[in-house]
Amino acid sequence: EDPDLLALATMNVAEALGGTGELLRAEAMARKALAHFTNTGNDWRRAECERILGDLERWAEHDTAARRWWIGALATARLIGAHSEILKLEERLGAHAE
């Protein structure tokens, strides 16, 4: 069993569940994947997990919490040069400006 692959699959399922409205289950899975990627130093995947957690907060109508997740993810994405994540996060932050 490959722990990175398992965490990636967990992250993907979390994102899919969020889209179907299963926010609590999705959050638990996204946090589990985030913990793995944080512990292994995979900043790109960590930023993706943080973006997903922000999306889940947004879907739950917790705009302030969503922005906190997205801002943190954006900082990481910029640090590592993850251009596709930067674009996604800037779009979210621009669309949900306070």
Backbone torsions as a table, in degrees:
resi	resn	phi	psi	omega
1	GLU	NA	130.4	-178.6
2	ASP	-96.5	111.4	-176.8
3	PRO	-60.8	-35.8	179.4
4	ASP	-67.4	-42.7	179.1
5	LEU	-65.3	-39.7	177.6
6	LEU	-63.6	-43.1	178.7
7	ALA	-65.7	-38.8	177.8
8	LEU	-64.1	-43.8	177.8
9	ALA	-63.3	-40.1	178.0
10	THR	-61.7	-43.1	178.5
11	MET	-62.3	-44.1	-179.3
12	ASN	-65.2	-40.4	177.8
13	VAL	-66.2	-38.8	178.0
14	ALA	-59.1	-44.8	180.0
15	GLU	-63.8	-42.1	179.1
16	ALA	-65.0	-43.4	178.9
17	LEU	-62.5	-38.8	177.4
18	GLY	-59.0	-39.6	179.6
19	GLY	-67.0	-21.1	178.1
20	THR	-95.6	-1.2	177.9
21	GLY	94.9	1.1	178.3
22	GLU	-84.7	68.2	-169.1
23	LEU	-68.4	-40.2	-178.3
24	LEU	-66.8	-44.9	178.6
25	ARG	-65.4	-41.4	179.2
26	ALA	-62.6	-41.9	-179.9
27	GLU	-63.4	-43.2	179.7
28	ALA	-60.3	-41.6	-179.4
29	MET	-69.9	-42.0	179.6
30	ALA	-63.8	-39.3	177.7
31	ARG	-66.1	-37.2	177.7
32	LYS	-63.7	-45.5	178.2
33	ALA	-64.6	-41.1	178.7
34	LEU	-59.4	-43.5	179.3
35	ALA	-60.6	-43.1	179.5
36	HIS	-62.5	-50.2	-176.0
37	PHE	-67.8	-30.4	175.2
38	THR	-67.7	-45.9	-178.8
39	ASN	-65.3	-30.2	-178.8
40	THR	-94.0	-2.9	177.6
41	GLY	76.7	22.4	179.6
42	ASN	-90.1	88.2	-173.8
43	ASP	-67.3	-33.4	179.6
44	TRP	-62.4	-50.4	180.0
45	ARG	-67.6	-32.8	176.8
46	ARG	-62.0	-44.0	178.5
47	ALA	-62.5	-39.2	177.5
48	GLU	-63.0	-43.7	178.4
49	CYS	-62.2	-42.0	178.8
50	GLU	-64.4	-37.7	176.0
51	ARG	-62.7	-44.9	179.7
52	ILE	-62.4	-43.1	177.7
53	LEU	-62.1	-37.5	174.1
54	GLY	-63.2	-42.3	177.9
55	ASP	-61.2	-42.4	179.1
56	LEU	-61.6	-41.7	177.5
57	GLU	-63.9	-39.3	179.1
58	ARG	-63.8	-44.6	179.2
59	TRP	-63.6	-27.3	176.5
60	ALA	-85.4	3.0	179.6
61	GLU	65.8	34.0	174.9
62	HIS	-106.9	74.8	-171.9
63	ASP	-61.3	-40.3	-178.6
64	THR	-64.8	-44.0	178.2
65	ALA	-65.0	-39.3	178.1
66	ALA	-60.3	-47.1	-179.9
67	ARG	-61.2	-39.0	178.8
68	ARG	-60.7	-45.7	178.5
69	TRP	-61.8	-46.7	-176.9
70	TRP	-65.2	-39.0	179.3
71	ILE	-64.1	-43.8	177.3
72	GLY	-63.3	-42.9	178.6
73	ALA	-64.1	-39.4	179.7
74	LEU	-64.2	-40.3	178.2
75	ALA	-61.0	-44.3	178.6
76	THR	-65.5	-44.9	-178.8
77	ALA	-60.9	-40.7	178.0
78	ARG	-66.5	-39.7	-179.2
79	LEU	-60.3	-38.4	-176.6
80	ILE	-99.7	-2.0	178.4
81	GLY	73.3	35.1	179.8
82	ALA	-84.9	82.2	-170.1
83	HIS	-60.2	-39.9	-179.5
84	SER	-65.7	-38.6	176.9
85	GLU	-67.9	-40.2	179.1
86	ILE	-56.7	-46.9	-179.4
87	LEU	-62.1	-44.4	179.4
88	LYS	-61.2	-44.1	-176.4
89	LEU	-71.9	-41.0	177.5
90	GLU	-62.3	-37.5	177.0
91	GLU	-62.3	-46.6	-179.9
92	ARG	-62.7	-45.2	-177.8
93	LEU	-67.4	-35.2	177.7
94	GLY	-71.0	-37.6	-179.0
95	ALA	-73.6	-22.7	-176.5
96	HIS	-121.1	39.7	179.1
97	ALA	-67.9	143.0	-179.8
98	GLU	-89.8	NA	NA
